[in-house]
Amino acid sequence: MSEPVLNKICKADENGDVYYYTSHEKLPVQVREAEEDDIESIVNLKNEAFSTHNECNYQWILSNWNRPEQKCSRWYVITYNREDGQESQVIGFIFWRIRAGFEVRLTVELDQIAVDKTYRRQGFAKTLIRRSLIKFQEFIQTNFSSFKPQIGFVFVITGERNPAQELYRKSLGLEYKGKIGAIFGASGEKIIMANEHIEQFLENSHHIQY
Ligand SMILES: CC(C)(COP(=O)(O)OP(=O)(O)OC[C@H]1O[C@@H](n2cnc3c(N)ncnc32)[C@H](O)[C@@H]1OP(=O)(O)O)[C@@H](O)C(=O)NCCC(=O)NCCS
């Protein structure tokens, strides 16, 4: 079945459920943990979005994959249900990881995100970031139940000229903290953006409009 003609956009209803509005229907959007079958889609999205070597992308994803023993990082994907009820292709992925060791108040890095070119500027990344962070916190609390850590600090390292900066501001209130130079090979000058008080977002997440 062909993909629907899309008007816009991921929007939440009064219950906080998110829908993708097409010209004649609203299709439920979901953010879920990535599964083995999604690796190929993630590799393809990553190849398209970033200029690193394809084989390196594949190896890097595999070495950080959602294995049972891997509890400090997670991959999530965003999809929607098509008109026939089947899940769409993977529209975007995100990779979160715990940084700075274990503390009750955790520091988490938004390590990587990409959305399919044909679906950009329709709200998918914003929904993906917010929903997956809530899921990552749930995951962490389930897996480290003895001390129930809370995500308190979120940061991202991005290109000095990457327009995604606006996305990070809008979705999680991350702010520019400083320039850190060309730390990822030849891909240009980087900056760091952070929000030191993300608890507020997580506590109010049921009121958040996606
Ligand atoms: C960055 C990226 C993930 C954004 O995905 P997206 O689904 O298009 O983002 P959204 O539609 O959720 O954007 C939400 C808001 O963020 C801002 N934003 C997102 N992309 C933007 C862009 N290219 N230019 C300016 N603002 C942008 C806008 O304010 C946007 O709201 P608006 O469309 O109502 O103006 C996507 O462009 C991408 O995959 N880029 C290549 C990979 C990449 O650079 N990843 C980040 C590495 S640090």
The ligand as a Tripos MOL2 file, in Angstrom:
@<TRIPOS>MOLECULE
LIG
   48    50     1     0     0
SMALL
NO_CHARGES

@<TRIPOS>ATOM
      1 C1         17.4590   17.6850   12.6230 C.3       1 LIG1
      2 C2         16.2930   16.7850   12.1840 C.3       1 LIG1
      3 C3         16.3360   15.5000   12.9890 C.3       1 LIG1
      4 C4         14.9640   17.5340   12.4280 C.3       1 LIG1
      5 O1         13.8900   16.6380   12.1260 O.3       1 LIG1
      6 P1         12.4110   17.1810   11.8160 P.3       1 LIG1
      7 O2         11.4680   16.0520   11.9650 O.co2     1 LIG1
      8 O3         12.4350   17.8900   10.5280 O.co2     1 LIG1
      9 O4         12.1830   18.2610   12.9890 O.3       1 LIG1
     10 P2         10.7600   18.8100   13.4830 P.3       1 LIG1
     11 O5          9.8220   18.9100   12.3380 O.co2     1 LIG1
     12 O6         10.3180   18.0550   14.6680 O.co2     1 LIG1
     13 O7         11.1760   20.2850   13.9320 O.3       1 LIG1
     14 C5         10.6350   20.9130   15.0930 C.3       1 LIG1
     15 C6         11.1540   22.3430   15.1270 C.3       1 LIG1
     16 O8         12.5960   22.3670   15.1530 O.3       1 LIG1
     17 C7         13.0910   23.4450   14.3000 C.3       1 LIG1
     18 N1         13.7880   22.8840   13.1160 N.ar      1 LIG1
     19 C8         13.8740   21.5780   12.7340 C.ar      1 LIG1
     20 N2         14.6210   21.4670   11.6030 N.ar      1 LIG1
     21 C9         15.0020   22.7190   11.2810 C.ar      1 LIG1
     22 C10        15.7670   23.2620   10.2110 C.ar      1 LIG1
     23 N3         16.3200   22.4790    9.2630 N.pl3     1 LIG1
     24 N4         15.9330   24.6030   10.1600 N.ar      1 LIG1
     25 C11        15.4220   25.4170   11.1120 C.ar      1 LIG1
     26 N5         14.6640   24.9650   12.1660 N.ar      1 LIG1
     27 C12        14.4630   23.6380   12.2410 C.ar      1 LIG1
     28 C13        11.8780   24.2060   13.8500 C.3       1 LIG1
     29 O9         11.6430   25.2310   14.8080 O.3       1 LIG1
     30 C14        10.7970   23.1430   13.8810 C.3       1 LIG1
     31 O10         9.4900   23.6820   14.0580 O.3       1 LIG1
     32 P3          8.6880   24.2730   12.7720 P.3       1 LIG1
     33 O11         8.8310   23.2860   11.6570 O.co2     1 LIG1
     34 O12         7.2850   24.3840   13.2910 O.co2     1 LIG1
     35 O13         9.3370   25.5920   12.4620 O.co2     1 LIG1
     36 C15        16.4000   16.4630   10.6590 C.3       1 LIG1
     37 O14        16.5020   17.6810    9.9510 O.3       1 LIG1
     38 C16        17.5810   15.5940   10.2990 C.2       1 LIG1
     39 O15        17.4830   14.3690   10.3330 O.2       1 LIG1
     40 N6         18.7400   16.2250    9.9310 N.am      1 LIG1
     41 C17        19.9430   15.4790    9.5420 C.3       1 LIG1
     42 C18        20.6100   14.8250   10.7340 C.3       1 LIG1
     43 C19        21.0330   15.8370   11.7900 C.2       1 LIG1
     44 O16        21.5480   16.9110   11.5080 O.2       1 LIG1
     45 N7         20.8130   15.4650   13.0750 N.am      1 LIG1
     46 C20        21.2070   16.2750   14.2100 C.3       1 LIG1
     47 C21        22.6360   16.0000   14.5150 C.3       1 LIG1
     48 S1         23.1780   16.8570   15.9830 S.3       1 LIG1
@<TRIPOS>BOND
     1     1     2 1
     2     2     3 1
     3     2     4 1
     4     2    36 1
     5     4     5 1
     6     5     6 1
     7     6     7 2
     8     6     8 1
     9     6     9 1
    10     9    10 1
    11    10    11 2
    12    10    12 1
    13    10    13 1
    14    13    14 1
    15    14    15 1
    16    15    16 1
    17    15    30 1
    18    16    17 1
    19    17    18 1
    20    17    28 1
    21    18    19 ar
    22    18    27 ar
    23    19    20 ar
    24    20    21 ar
    25    21    22 ar
    26    21    27 ar
    27    22    23 1
    28    22    24 ar
    29    24    25 ar
    30    25    26 ar
    31    26    27 ar
    32    28    29 1
    33    28    30 1
    34    30    31 1
    35    31    32 1
    36    32    33 2
    37    32    34 1
    38    32    35 1
    39    36    37 1
    40    36    38 1
    41    38    39 2
    42    38    40 1
    43    40    41 1
    44    41    42 1
    45    42    43 1
    46    43    44 2
    47    43    45 1
    48    45    46 1
    49    46    47 1
    50    47    48 1
@<TRIPOS>SUBSTRUCTURE
     1 LIG1         1 GROUP 0 **** ****
